[in-house]
Each structure stands twice: as structure tokens, then as C-alpha cells.
Amino acid sequence: MKNIAYIEIDTHAEIARAFMDIMKGSEEFTVDYYFSKKIKDQIKEDGETIFLSDSSMISDQLKAKNYDIIIIGTAHRYFSTFLAIVQKYKAAVITHNLNFPQSSKLSLIKSIFKEDFIYRLKLWWKEGLFYSSKVYQHAGHLLVLDNALCTDKYQFLPLFYTSNFNRVQQDDVNIVIPGGVSQKRRDYDHIFKTIRTLKTDQRFTFIFLGKAQGEELKVLEKLSGNLPANITIHYFKERVSAEDYDLWMAKADVLWCPVQQQTEFFSQKEIYGKTKMTGNVGDAIKYGKLAVFPKNYSSQLDFIIPENENIAEQFQQLKRQSFDFQKNYSKESIRKKLGDVLNGLI
């Protein structure tokens, strides 16, 4: 058995869950998971070896073990800590923003003053922000979760497979918009306008499957009281639990993913589908759902559908359309591909 350490002390609990899920029951690898409390609280344990960790503990914890490879799930902070790890051990870093690792020290200095000043100042003063590019430079391997982002430098790590969820049949067309309800990275203004002006006799239910707050919450509250009887919306004022997320995704006929073409990470421009992956791709695979994306989203995946002008008609057509996710995304095939990649890293 080969021994792997998986570290997530920062952000992406959903990716940690995906790794745990696909690795469960592996006869080739054993995995120790090192999670911060914030991450551990979002993880449903089922016999895995999980250690509570943080940036002050992880280096000492790794000394006590002998791993064939260490996988860092997110390196968006604690740069001094992660730099020490990639310099000492055979390590791979999952990379979520391809332009960020190339940030110069000058651009990082400028980014401190653009937004989130106190937080970014802390990253510089206490967590080694200026070492960020060195973490990626010294890592033995850089991994991405979208095959479209692969280059000679970045290797695809297959994690997402299509689960065998019970398909929920209903007369309504259930459209799920997955993700936090924020205009920052998704074009919710477009969603609101489209729903507000939707002309159809069909019953539609739109589920905003993520926490809504601020201006977006105000719009949803107002919109919900000004819709025709055949159109309904659901939204959430608190973080959606993993169990509720599964429940609503199982009910979805189609996913509607209004990702903005361009976003920023630490004031570095990133392009969805080219330098940054959206988690909505993983959602579509995991739950076996066709997904409608903006026309300008770059994708060669057959289950990613460009949005049409007559979206009500498009949703009704897609509800009746089937797609064989098991052909390319069965658990067995993805586990085999993941095993091949992990063996290549070791």
C-alpha cells in the first residue's frame, strides 16, 4: 500500500470530500487527511483517518509519518508553511487559479491596497504572501481539476464521477443555480432579469442553491413576491448543508450556471474555462446533470450547453434529453484514472 497525505486547511472542503469519496475502499492507497476545524466541520466522516490540523501544526505532524506523496488541496494562504513542505517532501499542489502562481512581488504588493486590506496585509505580514509563487515553483507536481486546463506544466487530477442518485420525477421544470448567490463571480443580474421577464405557460421552479445575502438577497425577496403563479423560486439565507445540497441537486432537471467569463483572484485576472475551473463542472458530473453555461464559456464537454435566447424552451428540451454520464464518468473508470495519476506522482 502506498501512503498519501491530503492537506486542506484553507478553503475547498468540497474537493476534499470528493477525494475522500473516490479513494474510499482503495486497495492500492492509504490516505491520512489533515483538515482545519473549518474544513473538518464540513466533512462527514466514515472511517477515514482524519487529523485536526492548522498552519502551526502541520509541519510537525508530517514529520511523524513517511508518505509517498503529499497533496496540498489549496495553497491560497499559509505560504511560508506550504513552501517549507514542498521544499522538504515530495508534494503536489492542486492549482485553482493558473495566473495567480505567476504573480510578481510587485503585483502582490499592489493587490494589498486594492481590496480586503486587513486580510491581505495579514497574509503578507504573517503568512508569507510574497512566497506564493515559490510554493508552486518548488512543488514536484501541479494539478488541475479540469482537463481543459492541462498543459505541460499542469496535470489533470480526475476526481469527479457520476453518483447513482435516485432520479426525482416531477411535472415542474426544476432549474438549479448552484453556488453562492453573489454577483462577484456569477452573473446573477442576468438570472434575475431572465426570470422576471420569462414568458411561458410551463411550471418552472428555480432553486438558488447557495447562501444569498446582501443586495442579491434583497432582489430575491422582492422577486419572489412578484412572479406569476406558474413560476416559483427557492433561496437560502444560510449556508446550504451537504445533505440539502444533495437533495436539491437530485431534483434538478437542468443546472443553470451563469459564470462570468472573467474574474479576479488577488487582483490577478482569471478566465473561467481557460485559467480557472468553476466547481459547476464538477457538480454537473457528480449529479449527472446537463448544465447551461453562457455562450462565451470555453468548453469541449458535451454536457455543457451554451445558453439560447429562448431559454424557457431550451430548459424544457433539456429536461427531456438524456446523457450517458456513466460512459465516461463511472466511479470505477475515474478511480482507475486517478490511481494511474497518483502512481505517476509517486
C-alpha positions, 0 to 999 in steps of 0.5 A: 500500500502506498501512503498519501497525505491530503492537506486542506486547511484553507478553503475547498472542503468540497474537493476534499470530500470528493477525494475522500469519496473516490479513494474510499475502499482503495486497495492500492492507497492509504490516505491520512487527511489533515483538515482545519476545524473549518474544513473538518466541520464540513466533512462527514466522516466514515472511517477515514483517518482524519487529523485536526490540523492548522498552519502551526501544526502541520509541519510537525505532524508530517514529520511523524509519518513517511508518505509517498506523496503529499497533496496540498488541496489549496495553497491560497494562504499559509505560504511560508508553511506550504513552501517549507513542505514542498521544499522538504517532501515530495508534494503536489499542489492542486492549482485553482487559479493558473495566473495567480502562481505567476504573480510578481512581488510587485503585483502582490504588493499592489493587490494589498491596497486594492481590496480586503486590506486587513486580510491581505496585509495579514497574509503578507505580514504573517503568512508569507504572501510574497512566497506564493509563487515559490510554493508552486515553483518548488512543488514536484507536481501541479494539478488541475481539476479540469482537463481543459486546463492541462498543459505541460506544466499542469496535470489533470487530477480526475476526481469527479464521477457520476453518483447513482442518485435516485432520479426525482420525477416531477411535472415542474421544470426544476432549474438549479443555480448552484453556488453562492448567490453573489454577483462577484463571480456569477452573473446573477443580474442576468438570472434575475432579469431572465426570470422576471421577464420569462414568458411561458405557460410551463411550471418552472421552479428555480432553486438558488442553491447557495447562501444569498445575502446582501443586495442579491438577497434583497432582489430575491425577496422582492422577486419572489413576491412578484412572479406569476403563479406558474413560476416559483423560486427557492433561496437560502439565507444560510449556508446550504448543508451537504445533505440539502445540497444533495437533495436539491441537486437530485431534483434538478432537471437542468443546472443553470450556471451563469459564470462570468467569463472573467474574474479576479483572484488577488487582483490577478485576472482569471478566465473561467474555462481557460485559467480557472475551473468553476466547481459547476463542472464538477457538480454537473458530473457528480449529479449527472446533470446537463448544465447551461453555461453562457455562450462565451464559456470555453468548453469541449464537454458535451454536457455543457450547453451554451445558453439560447435566447429562448431559454424557457424552451431550451430548459424544457428540451433539456429536461427531456434529453438524456446523457450517458454520464456513466460512459465516461464518468463511472466511479470505477473508470475515474478511480482507475484514472486517478490511481494511474495519476497518483502512481505517476506522482509517486 
